[in-house]
């Protein structure tokens, strides 16, 4: 039963939005309410919004009832910024329009477009968007911009913040600002004069505070997505430009993004990469410092544990398994539109790092198979490592950045931290050229001792990153609920107060994605942890990353592979704990159609899954297990008496054909409809195309 205010919201919105897109049943709210993070909140209502008019109506009606909203696209976010226990507004289907502008130097994109799809639109022109996160095959533009995504090749020069040209947003009262439209900008300045004045006041305060001004400049020299993009208040003078850039990395906490126009960047025609193996992580980091000034497109670090996680891949070279424990790899990429220039870049790379010995000889390759494997190994590390974890545990990814000269020391310090708290499966990888490291480990949240261990790790991590190395606690994955309690720790009270004021300026009642990014609860990162119970051996390794979803034919009709796994896990949890039989019953009412009957079981999801989980195969097993005993007996009998069964069916079809010949199509159709109705569907409907019974094949006939 919905709380009264939420029921009223549903009733009000049903007048203008198709009620089929306003979801309140337990199965769908859980399925859509799940993202790739290790947190779980279940929304009371999920609204599948299809256009801006609906968004405005949702915002206005929710505001009138004092109900919080969270906006979401693909839900590939890793830090808990796309979940809610209030109302979740999903902007995916219906948000697929794009437009190339200004001789292809810009592209306008709606939030439901997958990043890789945007690149497909630009590929014929030799262009792409700047951000290139590992999740680009599933992440959508709304989330890419809202989290200031960067990635492996874009660094800080071509991330979302640097490449944004214009944005169209809807504020908490339904006001629209389209920075590409002069009339919209003029109207906004007139009607939102107080907001503009607040922005100007913040800008001037920062510029008058020399210490804070330089702090902001310095902290954004490396990747940083901890808190709001307050560098906008330093980088820009015009309030509209400041607002535009504040929206980047705001994680949906300030406004809804209807569309965004980004500057396109060159996608070089020729690409090559090499996997350089070094004897130690120190050597790899020292090589990275030398490569910073060389003509490389990317330098990705993979520690020994990262390499081990992919060494059993069919395409992995045999020597992976023989590397010493101290080894560390750098995946180095060179690109150019001229083949000769690319080869010269390769030579330049060699000369830059010739003073640092490598474990083995290396070559650059453009061979599609080897090139693809190298990048597949790097891009799929998060879910691949997640797939190696112990069943029932959660995969955690943290995302930090350090000044490049301190990268080697920071790597060793992180490894010591893992050892101290006995995270023996932790792997370290990331965008070395930017001092940006990701580390992944498995975490058991099933008992308080394990939660306490995680809390101690996070507390000491904050000290290490901020106090010892003056780094970023979040480099590119967004603050979310995961790092919200540590924003003030990283930035200090003065900067944090400015961030709180930014939130208040755009969302004075704290109803737009509350408790994300700004959260006064010092233990917020330890609450609402997602359960991952064992359910089925086929799906137990899934970390719910969502990489499978764009390849699923039933996504949008019913459930995606990720959502099917979420529901199967919840049923397993409820059945094993027997804590909420009514919820279990409610989910089971919907599960046959949503999970089973609409799954194509074609295995396409496995092709996109880094750990090759075939949800279709799981659904086939589900179907077999869900059959009742009487159905199984009938199936077994038919299977062992096929000759008799086919004989009966031949006779039956001949009788039906005879009746059709006598009664005619009209009367036969009417009788069939009545029979189907009074037997509650047990007798199937007859159609004129139904075949006649065939004659029995004479197996003794000589040919």
C-alpha positions in Angstrom: 0.0 0.0 0.0 1.4 3.4 -1.1 1.6 6.2 1.5 -1.2 8.6 0.9 0.9 11.4 -0.6 2.5 9.0 -3.1 -0.8 7.5 -4.0 -2.1 11.1 -4.7 1.0 11.8 -6.8 0.3 8.6 -8.8 -3.3 9.6 -9.3 -2.4 13.1 -10.4 0.3 12.0 -12.9 -1.9 9.3 -14.4 -4.0 12.0 -15.9 -1.2 13.0 -18.3 1.2 10.1 -18.2 0.3 6.5 -19.3 -0.4 4.7 -16.0 1.5 1.7 -17.4 4.6 3.8 -17.1 4.0 4.6 -13.4 5.2 1.5 -11.6 4.4 0.6 -8.1 4.4 -3.1 -7.8 7.3 -4.6 -5.8 8.9 -6.5 -8.6 9.3 -3.5 -10.9 10.2 -0.9 -8.3 13.1 -3.2 -7.1 14.2 -4.0 -10.7 14.3 -0.4 -11.9 15.6 0.9 -8.5 18.8 -1.1 -8.8 22.1 0.5 -10.1 25.7 -0.8 -10.3 26.7 0.4 -6.8 26.7 -1.7 -3.7 23.8 0.2 -2.2 20.1 -0.6 -2.4 17.1 1.6 -1.8 13.7 0.6 -3.3 11.6 3.4 -4.7 8.0 3.7 -3.9 7.2 4.8 -7.4 9.2 4.4 -10.7 8.1 6.7 -13.5 9.3 6.0 -17.0 9.2 9.5 -18.4 9.3 10.0 -22.2 9.6 13.7 -22.7 10.3 17.1 -21.1 6.7 18.0 -20.7 6.2 14.9 -18.5 9.3 15.8 -16.5 7.9 19.3 -15.8 4.6 17.9 -14.7 6.4 15.3 -12.4 8.5 18.0 -10.9 5.6 20.4 -10.2 3.2 17.7 -8.8 6.0 16.2 -6.6 6.9 19.7 -5.3 3.2 20.4 -4.4 3.2 17.2 -2.3 6.8 17.7 -0.9 8.0 14.4 -2.4 11.6 13.8 -3.4 12.7 12.9 -6.9 15.7 11.1 -8.3 16.5 11.2 -12.0 18.3 8.3 -13.6 19.4 7.0 -17.0 21.3 3.7 -17.4 22.1 3.2 -13.8 25.7 2.2 -14.4 26.8 4.5 -11.6 29.1 3.0 -9.0 28.7 5.2 -5.9 25.0 5.0 -5.1 23.9 8.3 -6.8 21.1 6.8 -8.8 19.0 5.1 -6.1 16.1 6.3 -3.9 13.4 5.2 -1.6 11.1 7.9 -2.9 10.3 8.5 -6.6 12.7 7.4 -9.3 12.3 9.1 -12.7 13.9 7.0 -15.5 14.8 9.0 -18.7 15.9 6.4 -21.2 13.3 5.3 -23.7 12.0 8.4 -25.5 15.2 10.3 -24.9 17.2 9.2 -28.0 17.3 12.3 -30.2 20.5 13.8 -31.4 21.6 16.5 -33.8 24.9 17.4 -35.4 25.7 21.1 -35.2 28.2 23.6 -36.5 29.8 21.5 -39.2 29.9 18.5 -36.9 32.0 20.4 -34.3 29.2 19.8 -31.8 26.5 17.2 -31.2 23.3 17.7 -29.2 22.3 14.6 -27.3 19.4 13.6 -25.1 20.1 11.8 -21.9 19.0 8.3 -22.9 21.6 7.9 -25.7 24.3 5.4 -24.9 27.8 6.9 -25.1 29.0 4.3 -27.6 25.9 5.1 -29.7 26.8 8.8 -29.8 30.2 7.7 -31.1 28.6 5.6 -33.8 26.8 8.8 -35.0 30.1 10.6 -35.2 32.3 7.8 -36.5 31.6 8.5 -40.2 33.0 12.0 -39.7 36.2 10.8 -37.9 34.9 12.2 -34.6 33.7 11.1 -31.2 32.6 12.6 -27.8 35.4 13.4 -25.3 34.5 11.1 -22.4 35.5 7.5 -22.8 34.6 5.6 -19.6 35.0 1.8 -19.5 31.2 1.6 -19.3 30.7 3.6 -22.5 28.9 0.7 -24.1 26.1 0.9 -21.5 26.4 4.3 -19.8 24.1 7.0 -21.1 24.7 10.7 -21.8 22.6 11.9 -18.9 24.8 10.0 -16.4 28.1 10.7 -18.3 27.5 14.4 -18.0 25.9 14.3 -14.5 29.0 12.4 -13.2 31.6 14.4 -15.2 32.8 11.1 -16.8 36.2 11.0 -18.2 37.9 7.7 -19.0 41.1 6.2 -20.4 42.0 8.4 -23.3 40.4 11.8 -22.5 42.2 12.7 -19.4 41.1 16.0 -17.9 41.4 17.9 -21.3 38.4 16.1 -22.9 36.2 15.1 -20.0 32.5 16.2 -19.8 33.3 19.5 -18.0 35.8 20.6 -20.7 33.8 19.6 -23.7 30.3 20.8 -22.7 29.1 23.5 -25.1 25.5 24.0 -24.0 22.9 22.4 -21.7 19.1 22.4 -21.3 17.9 21.9 -17.7 14.7 21.8 -15.8 14.9 23.3 -12.3 13.1 22.3 -9.1 10.1 24.5 -9.9 9.8 23.5 -13.6 11.8 26.5 -14.9 13.7 25.7 -18.1 17.1 27.1 -18.9 18.5 26.4 -22.4 21.9 28.0 -22.6 22.0 27.6 -26.4 18.8 29.7 -26.7 19.3 33.5 -26.3 15.6 34.0 -25.5 15.7 31.3 -22.8 18.8 32.8 -21.3 17.3 36.3 -21.2 14.1 35.0 -19.6 16.0 33.1 -17.0 18.1 36.1 -16.1 14.9 38.1 -15.7 12.8 35.6 -13.8 15.6 34.0 -11.7 17.4 37.2 -10.8 17.9 36.0 -7.2 19.5 32.8 -8.3 21.8 34.7 -10.7 22.8 37.0 -7.9 23.6 34.1 -5.6 25.9 32.6 -8.2 27.7 35.9 -8.7 28.1 36.3 -5.0 29.7 32.9 -4.7 32.0 33.6 -7.6 33.1 36.9 -6.0 33.6 35.4 -2.6 36.0 32.8 -4.0 37.9 35.3 -6.0 38.3 37.4 -2.9 39.6 34.5 -0.9 43.1 33.9 -2.3 43.7 30.7 -0.3 40.4 29.1 -1.5 40.9 30.3 -5.0 44.3 28.6 -5.3 43.1 25.5 -3.5 40.4 25.1 -6.1 42.8 25.6 -9.0 45.3 23.1 -7.6 42.8 20.4 -6.7 41.4 20.4 -10.3 44.8 20.0 -11.9 44.3 16.3 -11.3 41.0 14.4 -11.8 38.5 15.3 -9.1 34.8 14.6 -8.9 34.5 14.9 -5.1 31.7 17.3 -4.4 30.4 19.9 -6.9 32.5 21.3 -9.8 33.3 24.5 -8.0 36.1 25.1 -10.4 33.3 26.6 -12.5 33.3 29.6 -10.1 37.0 30.1 -10.8 37.1 29.3 -14.5 34.1 31.4 -15.6 32.8 34.9 -15.0 29.4 34.8 -16.7 26.7 33.3 -14.4 25.2 31.2 -17.2 28.6 29.7 -18.0 29.0 28.9 -14.3 25.6 27.3 -14.1 26.3 25.3 -17.2 29.5 23.8 -15.7 28.1 23.4 -12.2 25.6 20.9 -13.7 28.5 18.7 -14.9 29.3 16.4 -12.1 26.2 17.5 -10.0 24.9 13.9 -10.0 21.3 14.9 -10.6 21.1 16.9 -7.4 20.6 20.3 -8.9 18.3 19.9 -11.9 17.1 17.5 -14.6 19.2 17.5 -17.8 17.0 17.4 -20.9 19.8 17.6 -23.4 23.4 18.5 -23.6 25.5 19.8 -26.5 29.1 18.7 -26.4 32.1 19.6 -28.5 33.3 16.7 -30.6 36.9 15.6 -30.7 39.0 13.8 -33.4 38.8 10.1 -33.4 42.2 9.2 -35.0 42.0 6.7 -37.9 45.1 4.7 -36.9 45.5 3.2 -33.4 48.1 0.9 -31.9 48.8 -0.2 -28.4 51.4 -2.2 -26.4 51.3 -4.0 -23.1 54.6 -3.1 -21.4 55.5 -5.4 -18.5 57.7 -3.8 -15.8 59.5 -5.6 -13.0 57.9 -3.5 -10.3 55.1 -1.1 -9.8 57.7 1.7 -9.1 59.2 1.2 -12.5 55.8 1.4 -14.1 55.0 4.6 -12.3 58.3 6.2 -13.1 57.8 5.3 -16.8 54.4 7.0 -16.6 56.0 10.2 -15.4 58.3 10.1 -18.5 55.4 9.3 -20.8 53.4 12.4 -19.6 55.2 14.6 -22.1 55.3 12.0 -24.9 52.7 11.7 -27.7 50.6 9.0 -26.1 46.8 8.8 -26.1 46.5 6.7 -23.0 48.6 5.0 -20.3 46.7 2.4 -18.3 48.2 0.7 -15.2 47.4 -2.9 -14.3 49.0 -4.4 -11.3 49.9 -8.1 -11.0 46.5 -9.0 -9.5 44.8 -7.3 -12.4 46.7 -9.3 -14.9 46.0 -12.5 -13.0 42.2 -11.8 -13.2 42.3 -12.0 -17.0 45.1 -14.6 -17.5 42.6 -17.4 -18.2 40.9 -15.5 -21.0 41.0 -17.5 -24.3 42.9 -14.7 -25.9 45.4 -14.0 -23.1 49.1 -14.7 -23.8 50.6 -17.7 -22.0 53.3 -15.6 -20.4 50.7 -13.8 -18.2 50.7 -16.9 -15.9 54.5 -16.8 -15.5 54.9 -13.2 -14.5 56.6 -12.5 -11.1 54.5 -11.2 -8.2 56.2 -7.8 -8.4 55.3 -7.3 -12.1 53.2 -4.4 -13.2 51.9 -3.6 -16.7 51.3 -0.4 -18.6 48.9 -0.4 -21.5 50.1 2.4 -23.8 48.2 3.7 -26.8 49.4 5.8 -29.7 47.0 7.3 -32.3 47.1 9.5 -35.4 45.3 10.2 -38.6 48.6 9.6 -40.4 50.1 6.2 -40.2 53.7 7.4 -40.5 53.1 9.9 -37.6 51.7 7.1 -35.5 54.8 5.0 -36.1 57.0 8.0 -35.1 55.0 8.3 -31.9 55.8 4.7 -31.1 59.5 5.4 -31.5 59.2 8.5 -29.3 57.6 6.4 -26.6 60.5 3.9 -26.8 63.1 6.6 -26.5 61.3 8.3 -23.6 61.4 5.3 -21.4 64.5 3.5 -22.5 66.2 4.3 -19.2 63.7 2.1 -17.4 64.1 -1.7 -18.0 61.0 -3.7 -18.9 60.5 -7.4 -17.9 60.3 -8.4 -21.5 60.5 -7.0 -25.0 57.4 -5.2 -26.3 55.8 -4.3 -29.6 53.0 -2.0 -30.6 50.1 -3.8 -32.4 47.2 -2.7 -34.5 46.2 -6.4 -35.1 42.5 -6.3 -34.3 42.5 -9.5 -32.2 45.4 -8.5 -30.0 44.4 -4.8 -29.9 40.9 -5.7 -28.8 42.1 -8.2 -26.2 44.4 -5.6 -24.6 41.6 -3.1 -24.2 39.0 -5.7 -23.3 41.3 -6.8 -20.5 41.5 -3.2 -19.2 37.9 -2.1 -19.7 36.4 -5.3 -18.3 38.5 -5.3 -15.1 35.8 -4.2 -12.7 33.2 -6.8 -13.6 35.9 -9.4 -14.3 37.4 -9.1 -10.9 33.9 -8.9 -9.5 33.2 -12.3 -11.1 36.1 -13.9 -9.2 34.8 -12.9 -5.8 33.4 -15.4 -3.3 29.6 -15.9 -3.7 27.5 -13.7 -1.4 30.1 -10.9 -1.2 29.9 -7.5 -2.8 32.4 -6.0 -5.2 33.7 -2.6 -4.2 35.4 -0.1 -6.4 37.1 3.0 -5.2 38.4 5.7 -7.4 41.2 8.1 -6.3 43.8 10.3 -7.8 47.2 11.5 -6.8 49.7 14.1 -8.1 51.7 12.2 -10.7 55.1 12.5 -9.1 53.7 10.7 -6.0 52.0 7.9 -7.9 54.5 5.2 -7.1 54.5 6.0 -3.4 50.7 6.1 -3.4 50.5 2.7 -5.1 52.7 1.1 -2.5 50.8 2.9 0.3 47.5 1.6 -1.0 48.9 -2.0 -1.2 50.1 -1.7 2.4 46.6 -0.6 3.4 45.0 -3.6 1.7 47.4 -5.9 3.5 46.7 -4.2 6.9 43.0 -4.8 6.6 43.4 -8.2 4.9 41.9 -7.4 1.6 44.0 -10.0 -0.1 42.0 -10.0 -3.4 42.3 -6.2 -4.0 43.5 -5.3 -7.5 44.9 -1.9 -8.5 44.5 -0.4 -12.0 43.7 2.9 -13.6 44.6 5.9 -15.7 48.2 6.2 -14.8 48.8 9.3 -16.9 46.4 11.2 -14.8 47.5 9.7 -11.5 44.0 8.2 -11.3 43.8 4.7 -9.7 40.9 2.4 -9.2 41.1 -0.5 -6.8 38.6 -3.3 -6.6 38.1 -5.8 -3.8 35.3 -8.1 -2.5 33.5 -7.2 0.7 31.2 -9.3 2.9 28.5 -7.1 4.4 26.6 -10.0 6.1 27.9 -9.3 9.6 28.9 -6.3 11.7 32.6 -7.3 11.9 33.0 -7.1 8.2 31.1 -3.8 8.0 33.5 -2.5 10.8 36.5 -3.6 8.8 35.2 -1.7 5.7 34.6 1.4 7.8 38.2 1.3 9.1 39.6 0.9 5.6 37.6 3.9 4.3 38.5 6.1 7.2 42.2 5.3 6.8 41.9 5.7 3.0 40.6 9.2 3.5 43.6 10.1 5.7 46.1 8.5 3.2 44.6 10.2 0.1 43.9 13.7 1.6 46.5 14.2 4.3 49.5 12.2 3.0 49.2 12.9 -0.8 46.8 15.8 -1.2 44.8 13.7 -3.7 41.2 13.3 -4.7 38.9 10.8 -3.0 36.8 10.6 -6.1 38.5 11.1 -9.4 35.8 10.2 -12.0 33.1 7.9 -10.5 31.2 10.6 -8.7 30.8 11.3 -5.0 27.5 9.5 -4.5 26.4 8.2 -1.2 29.7 6.4 -1.0 32.0 9.4 -0.5 29.5 12.0 0.6 30.6 11.7 4.3 34.2 12.6 3.3 33.6 15.6 1.0 34.3 18.1 3.9 37.4 16.0 4.9 38.9 16.5 1.4 37.8 20.1 0.8 37.7 21.7 4.2 34.9 23.6 5.9 35.1 26.8 3.7 34.8 25.0 0.4 32.2 22.5 1.8 30.0 25.4 2.9 30.1 26.8 -0.6 29.0 23.4 -2.0 26.1 23.3 0.5 25.1 26.8 -0.6 25.1 25.6 -4.3 22.7 22.8 -3.4 20.4 25.2 -1.5 20.4 27.7 -4.4 19.1 25.2 -6.9 17.2 22.9 -4.5 16.1 24.9 -1.5 13.9 22.2 -0.1 16.4 19.3 -0.7 14.0 17.3 -2.8 16.1 16.7 -5.9 18.2 13.5 -5.3 18.7 14.3 -1.6 21.5 12.7 0.5 23.8 12.3 -2.6 27.0 14.3 -2.7 25.9 16.5 0.3 25.0 14.3 3.3 25.4 15.3 6.9 25.4 11.6 8.1 29.0 10.6 8.8 28.0 6.9 8.4 25.9 7.2 5.2 28.4 5.1 3.3 27.7 2.2 5.7 23.9 2.2 5.4 21.5 0.7 2.8 24.0 -1.9 1.7 22.9 -4.1 -1.1 22.4 -7.8 -0.3 23.8 -10.3 -2.9 22.6 -13.7 -1.8 23.4 -16.8 -3.6 20.7 -17.7 -6.1 22.0 -19.8 -9.0 25.5 -20.7 -10.1 25.0 -19.2 -13.5 24.2 -15.7 -12.1 25.9 -15.6 -8.7 29.0 -13.8 -10.1 27.0 -10.9 -11.5 27.9 -7.5 -10.0 24.8 -5.8 -11.6 27.0 -3.5 -13.7 24.4 -3.2 -16.5 26.8 -3.8 -19.4 24.3 -6.4 -20.7 21.3 -4.2 -21.0 21.8 -2.6 -24.4 21.9 -6.1 -26.0 18.7 -7.4 -24.5 15.6 -7.5 -26.8 13.1 -7.4 -23.9 14.7 -4.4 -22.1 12.0 -1.8 -22.0 9.2 -4.3 -22.6 9.7 -6.1 -19.3 13.1 -6.7 -17.7 16.7 -6.6 -18.7 19.2 -9.4 -17.8 20.5 -7.4 -14.9 16.9 -6.9 -13.6 16.1 -10.5 -14.0 19.1 -11.4 -11.8 18.1 -8.8 -9.3 14.6 -10.3 -9.0 15.9 -13.9 -8.8 18.2 -12.9 -6.0 15.5 -11.2 -4.1 13.3 -14.3 -4.4 16.1 -16.4 -3.1 16.7 -14.0 -0.2 13.0 -13.9 0.8 12.7 -17.7 0.5 15.8 -18.3 2.6 15.0 -15.8 5.4 11.2 -16.1 5.4 11.1 -12.5 6.6 8.4 -11.1 4.3 6.0 -13.7 2.9 3.7 -11.0 1.5 6.4 -9.3 -0.4 7.5 -12.7 -1.8 4.0 -13.4 -2.9 3.6 -10.0 -4.5 6.8 -10.5 -6.5 5.9 -14.0 -7.5 2.6 -12.8 -9.0 4.5 -10.9 -11.6 7.6 -13.0 -12.1 6.4 -15.5 -14.7 5.7 -12.9 -17.3 8.4 -10.4 -16.4 11.3 -12.7 -15.8 10.4 -15.9 -17.7 7.9 -15.5 -20.6 9.4 -12.4 -22.1 13.1 -13.5 -22.1 14.3 -14.5 -25.6 17.0 -16.7 -24.0 19.2 -15.9 -27.0 22.4 -15.4 -25.0 23.1 -12.0 -26.4 23.6 -10.7 -22.9 26.6 -13.1 -22.4 28.4 -11.5 -25.4 28.4 -8.2 -23.6 29.1 -9.5 -20.1 32.8 -9.4 -19.1 32.3 -12.6 -17.1 30.1 -14.2 -19.8 26.9 -14.6 -17.7 24.2 -16.1 -19.9 21.0 -14.9 -18.3 19.1 -16.7 -21.0 20.6 -20.0 -19.9 19.6 -19.2 -16.3 16.0 -18.4 -17.4 15.8 -21.8 -19.1 16.8 -23.4 -15.8 14.3 -21.2 -14.0 11.5 -22.4 -16.3 12.4 -26.1 -15.6 12.5 -25.6 -11.9 9.2 -23.6 -11.8 7.2 -26.3 -13.5 4.8 -28.0 -11.0 5.0 -31.7 -10.4 1.9 -32.5 -12.5 3.3 -30.6 -15.5 6.6 -32.4 -15.2 4.8 -35.8 -15.1 2.8 -34.9 -18.2 6.0 -33.7 -20.0 7.8 -36.9 -19.0 4.9 -39.1 -20.2 4.8 -37.3 -23.5 8.5 -37.6 -23.9 8.4 -41.4 -23.4 5.3 -42.0 -25.5 5.9 -39.8 -28.6 4.4 -42.3 -31.1 1.1 -42.5 -29.2 1.0 -38.7 -28.6 1.6 -37.9 -32.3 -1.1 -40.4 -33.3 -3.7 -38.8 -31.0 -2.7 -35.3 -32.3 -3.1 -36.4 -35.9 -6.6 -37.7 -35.3 -7.5 -34.6 -33.3 -6.4 -32.3 -36.1 -8.3 -34.3 -38.7 -11.5 -34.1 -36.5 -11.1 -30.3 -36.1 -10.6 -29.9 -39.9 -13.7 -31.9 -40.5 -15.8 -29.7 -38.2 -14.3 -26.6 -40.0 -15.4 -28.0 -43.3 -19.0 -28.6 -42.1 -19.5 -25.5 -39.9 -17.5 -22.9 -41.8 -15.0 -20.4 -40.5 -17.4 -18.0 -38.8 -19.2 -20.6 -36.6 -15.9 -22.4 -35.9 -14.2 -19.2 -34.7 -17.2 -18.4 -32.4 -17.2 -21.9 -30.9 -13.4 -21.7 -30.4 -13.7 -18.4 -28.6 -16.4 -19.7 -26.2 -14.5 -22.9 -25.5 -11.3 -20.9 -24.8 -13.2 -18.5 -22.4 -15.2 -21.1 -20.4 -12.1 -23.2 -19.8 -10.0 -20.2 -18.7 -7.7 -20.6 -21.6 -6.9 -24.3 -21.2 -8.4 -25.0 -24.6 -6.4 -23.0 -27.1 -8.1 -20.8 -29.7 -8.6 -22.2 -33.2 -7.5 -20.2 -36.2 -8.2 -20.9 -39.9 -4.4 -21.4 -40.5 -4.3 -24.4 -38.2 -3.0 -27.4 -40.1 -4.9 -30.6 -40.9 -3.7 -33.9 -39.4 -1.0 -35.5 -41.6 -1.1 -39.1 -42.7 1.1 -41.5 -40.8 4.5 -42.0 -42.4 5.0 -45.6 -43.7 8.5 -46.4 -42.5 8.4 -49.8 -44.2 7.9 -48.3 -47.7 10.8 -49.0 -50.1 12.3 -46.1 -52.1 
